[in-house]
Amino acid sequence: MDLVCGLDVGTSGAKAVAVDAHGKVVAKAECRFTAPPYVRESGWAEQDADQWWKASRNCLKQVSSHVGNRIAAIAVTSTSGTVVPVDKHGQPLTPALMYNDGRAGGLEGEVQRAAQDLSERLGYSFPAAFSLVKLVWLQREKPAIVKGTYKFLHAADFLVGKLTGDFNCTDTSNALKSGVDLISGTWPEFIEKQLGLPLSKFPRIFRPGEKMGEVSTATAEETGLQARTPVIAGASDGTASFLASGAKSVGDWNLTLGTTLA
């Protein structure tokens, strides 16, 4: 029976599971990061994005060694709001700005005014921890970094790029905090016209469940996965955990307690 693989990268490490069509876990692995998120100044929270892949690669090696070539597809989940600018080769240009990084405090009002129409239609606002606000901070404080950026990626997007070699993909769940229009599946014009962030630097948008690409030959050699295994768009960690809970009918409910937020 074919299996599907889920890769989850959180605050302290990576986890991978292979499950069958009935949801039974056939193999799993966990690898903690060698270095925790670090704070450079009060309210800052950063992390070396490369260690996400190192830990993920180790997990995938363990899972694939256990199940062989039975994995038919893989999807990735990670912390929403975490963002990292990369060059065309997928190399991070700065440490990743974590989901709980508060350096952009004070800019949220400007972003909220620019996003007023989107907020009224979708029903949520843009606090300082949202990735779009942090990208505005990056534009103001580190314009050379923004100029040299190929794409602004969320944590899951970065890992999808490592799997496929294509660092130009995101999903609507992870991209919510960067301002994606969840209804149209597009990047709104206000991001560039009012906030000054070039839309060309934002990745292509997929819906969770859509195929984003395939595992590259190089990644197959690193991980033990089969080359050309489909990489499917996942979702942010909170959304993915809700889906995994099985709550899907009227009357079902799910309660999630996170490391930093309940």
N, C-alpha and C positions, 0 to 999 in steps of 0.2 A: 504493500500500500504506500502511495506517495505521502510525503510529509511536507509540512510548511514550517518555516523557521521564523521566529520572531527575535529581533535584536533590540535590546533596551539599554540605553546609556543614560545613567542618572548622575547624581552629584558625586558619588564616591566610587563608581565602578560601572562595569558592563555586565550584562547577563544575556544569555541566548538560550532559547528552548526550541526543540523540534517536536511538533505535535501531529497526530494523525487527524483524519477527517472528523473524528468524534471528539476531538479536543484532548485526547489522552497524551500526556507528556511522555515522549519516548526517550529523549535525551535533553540534558541541560548542563550549563556551565556558567561559572561566575568568575570574574577577575576584577580585583579592586585596583584603583589607580595608585600609582606610586607616590603621587603628590596630590594633596587635597586642594580645593579652591583656595586661592590666597587673596589677601586684601592689601592693596598698596596704599590706600588712603581710606579715611572713614567713609563708609558707604559703598566702597568699591568691592566687587567680587569678580575675579577673573580665573580662567583656567586654560591650561595648555591644550589646545584642540587636538594636537597630534597624539596625546595620550589616550584620547577617546578611541582612536583607531587601533592603537597598540593593544589595548585591553579587549576591544571587539574582535580583533584578529585572533587573539588567543582563545577567546570563547568559541568562535566559529571553528577553529581548528579542532577543539575538543569535541564539539557536537558532530562535526562532519566525520571525524575518525570513528565515532560510535555508530553512525547511521549510514555511512558510505554515501552512495550517490542517490539516495532516496529523496533528498530535498528537492521539491518541485518549484518552490517559490520562497522568497524571503521578503520581509517588511521590517522597517525600522521605526522605533519610537524613541523620543528623548524629551528633555525638558523644554517646554515652550517658553519663549521670551529670551532664550539664550541665542546670541547672534555672533558671527565671526566673519569679517571680510577676508576674501581669498583672492589670489591672483589666478591667471588662466590655467595654471597647473594644479590648482587646489591648495596651494601653500597659504597658510594663515598669515595675514599681514600684521595682526596684533593678537595678543591673547584674547580668547573668547570672552565677551561680556556676558556674564551669567544672568540667569533669570531673576536673581535677587539683587542685582547690581543697581545701586541707587544714584549713580553719579549724575544722571540727567535730571535730577530733581530741580524744578523751577521752569523746565521747558514744556511740561505737560500741558499747561494752559494754552500755549501757542499751538501745539499739535492738536489739541482738542477743538480749538476754534477752526483750524483748517479742515478737520475731519467732521465737522458738525453734521453735514448731510449724511455721511456714512453712519455716524453714531445714531442719528435719529431713525434711520432705516433698520439698523441691525440691533440697536438696543444696548450698546456698551460703550464705555469711554476709554481713554488712553492714559492710564496712570504712568508715572515716571519709569516704572520697571518694564513697561512694554517695549519691545525691541524697536519699534518705530521712533519712540522718543530717544532711545539710546543712539540710534543712527543719526538723528538730528544733532545730538551732542557731538558725535564723531565728526560730522560735517563742520561744525563750528570750531571744534578744538583740534582736530587732526585732518585738515582739508587735503593734505598730501596723501594720506592713507586712502581717503575716499576717491581721490583722483586716480590712484593706482589700483583700485579695486576692480576685479572682474565681476564678482557677484557677492552680494550680502547673503550669507547662508545661515540658517538655523542649525542647531546641532544635528538633527536628523538629516538635514540636507547635505551636510558635510560628509556624513557617513554613507549616504546614498552615492555621493560622488566618489568616495573611496571604493565602493563596491563596483560601480559601473564605469568610472573614468569620466563621467559627465557631471561637472559641477555647476549645472544650470537647471536644477529641478527643486521644487518644493511642493508641499501639499497645503490645501486650504486650512487644515487644522493647525499646523505649525505656523502658517503664515498669518493667522488671525491677528496676532500681536504686532505684525508689521504693517497692518492696514489693508490686507487684501479684501476685496469685495466678495463676501461669501456667496452672494446670490449670482453675480455675473461671472465669478471666477477670474476677475481681472484686477490689475493694480490701478487704483483710482488716480486721476490726473493731479489731484491736490498734492500728492506726495512730491511731485516734481515742480509743479507750478507755484505752490505756496510754501513748501518746505525746502525746496532746492536740492532734493535727492534725485539723481537721474534714474528714471525708470528702467533704463537699459542695464542698470546694475542689479536689478531684482530678477530672481530666477523665474523660469517657466512654471506655471501653476498646474497641478494635477489634483484630482479629487481622491480622497482615500479609497483604495481598492483598485485604482487604475494602474496599469503597467507604466513604470517610469523608465525602465531600461533593462539591461541584462548584466549579469556578473561578467566582468572582463576576464580575459585570459590571465593577465598578471595577478589579479585578485584571486582567481581560482587557484593559482600556484601558491599564493600566500595562505589561503584559508582552508583548502581542501574542498571547497564548494565546486560544483561543476560549472565550467564556463558556459555562458549563455543562460544560466538560471534566471528566470524573470525576477526583477526587483519591483515590488508592488508598493505603491504609496501607502504609508501608514498614517499615523495621527500623533498628536501630542500625548505625553505620558498620561495625563489625566483622562483624556478621551479614550485612549487605548485600554486603560485599566477598567474603565466603565464598560466598554464593549466586552472585555474578557470576563467580567463578572456574570454575564448572562442575563442581566436585567434588560428585558426587551418588551415586556407586556405592561398594560395598565395595571397599577398596583405593585409592580416591582420597584424596588428602590436600592440605591447604592450609596454607601458612605465611605469616603476616602480620607485618610489622614496622611498628609505628606510630611517630609522631613522638616520643612520650613514654614508650612502653611496648612491650615485645616479649613 
